Amino acid sequence: MTNSEQEIIIPSVNAIKNLLEPILIKLDYIDSVITRNPLNPKSKKYYRNVDLKNLFGISSNTIIKYRETGVLPYTRLGDVYLYEVKAIDDILNNNKISL
């Protein structure tokens, strides 16, 4: 048999099952972890401008005004402004009005 006439070997169904079984076990484990600990939407550490706009319905100009007046603490990385989630939560809690 020459190199161009190599024999094709087709694995059996059991051989394929044996190869896939460890993968399926790991996927089941990952699924159980995700089911027990669903992702929390507040699992982020920082918001960006677009997040604040979507969450609170405020405009870019309002965000800028809050930054400039010190209402909104931020971290700047180049042209990106980051707002710590905990700081935003604290602002909301401190300004909560109870009836």
C-alpha positions as CSV (number, residue, x, y, z in Angstrom):
1,M,0.0,0.0,0.0
2,T,1.4,3.4,-1.0
3,N,1.1,6.7,0.9
4,S,-1.7,7.8,-1.3
5,E,-3.7,4.6,-0.7
6,Q,-3.9,4.8,3.2
7,E,-6.6,2.7,4.8
8,I,-9.4,4.7,6.5
9,I,-10.3,3.4,9.9
10,I,-13.8,4.1,11.2
11,P,-14.2,3.9,15.0
12,S,-17.0,1.9,16.5
13,V,-19.9,3.5,18.2
14,N,-18.6,2.2,21.6
15,A,-15.2,3.8,21.0
16,I,-16.9,7.1,20.2
17,K,-19.0,6.8,23.4
18,N,-15.9,6.1,25.4
19,L,-14.3,9.2,24.1
20,L,-17.3,11.4,24.7
21,E,-18.2,10.1,28.2
22,P,-15.6,12.2,30.1
23,I,-16.7,15.3,28.2
24,L,-20.3,14.7,29.1
25,I,-19.5,14.2,32.8
26,K,-17.6,17.5,32.8
27,L,-20.5,19.3,31.0
28,D,-23.0,17.9,33.6
29,Y,-20.8,19.2,36.4
30,I,-20.6,22.7,34.8
31,D,-24.4,22.7,34.3
32,S,-25.0,21.8,37.9
33,V,-22.6,24.6,39.1
34,I,-24.4,27.1,36.9
35,T,-27.8,26.0,38.0
36,R,-26.8,26.3,41.7
37,N,-25.1,29.7,41.2
38,P,-26.8,31.6,38.4
39,L,-25.0,34.6,37.2
40,N,-25.9,37.8,39.1
41,P,-26.5,40.8,36.9
42,K,-24.7,42.9,39.5
43,S,-21.6,40.6,39.3
44,K,-19.9,43.3,37.4
45,K,-17.5,45.4,39.3
46,Y,-17.8,48.5,37.1
47,Y,-20.4,50.1,34.9
48,R,-19.6,52.1,31.8
49,N,-21.5,55.0,30.4
50,V,-23.7,52.8,28.2
51,D,-24.6,50.7,31.3
52,L,-25.7,53.8,33.2
53,K,-27.8,55.0,30.3
54,N,-29.5,51.6,29.9
55,L,-30.0,51.0,33.6
56,F,-31.3,54.4,34.6
57,G,-32.4,56.0,31.4
58,I,-30.1,59.0,31.8
59,S,-28.4,60.9,29.0
60,S,-24.7,61.3,28.3
61,N,-25.0,65.0,29.2
62,T,-26.4,64.1,32.6
63,I,-23.7,61.6,33.3
64,I,-21.1,64.2,32.4
65,K,-22.8,66.8,34.7
66,Y,-22.9,64.2,37.6
67,R,-19.2,63.5,37.0
68,E,-18.2,67.2,36.9
69,T,-20.2,68.1,40.0
70,G,-18.9,65.2,42.1
71,V,-22.2,63.4,42.3
72,L,-20.9,60.4,40.4
73,P,-17.5,59.0,41.4
74,Y,-15.5,57.5,38.5
75,T,-12.3,56.1,37.3
76,R,-10.9,57.1,34.0
77,L,-8.8,54.9,31.7
78,G,-7.9,56.8,28.6
79,D,-11.3,57.8,27.1
80,V,-13.2,55.2,29.1
81,Y,-15.0,56.2,32.3
82,L,-15.7,53.4,34.8
83,Y,-18.2,53.6,37.7
84,E,-17.9,51.2,40.6
85,V,-21.1,49.2,41.0
86,K,-20.8,49.4,44.8
87,A,-20.5,53.1,44.7
88,I,-23.6,53.4,42.5
89,D,-25.5,51.1,44.9
90,D,-24.4,53.3,47.8
91,I,-25.5,56.5,46.1
92,L,-28.9,54.9,45.4
93,N,-29.3,53.6,49.0
94,N,-28.2,56.9,50.5
95,N,-30.7,58.8,48.4
96,K,-33.6,56.4,49.0
97,I,-36.8,58.1,50.3
98,S,-38.9,56.0,52.6
99,L,-42.5,57.0,53.0
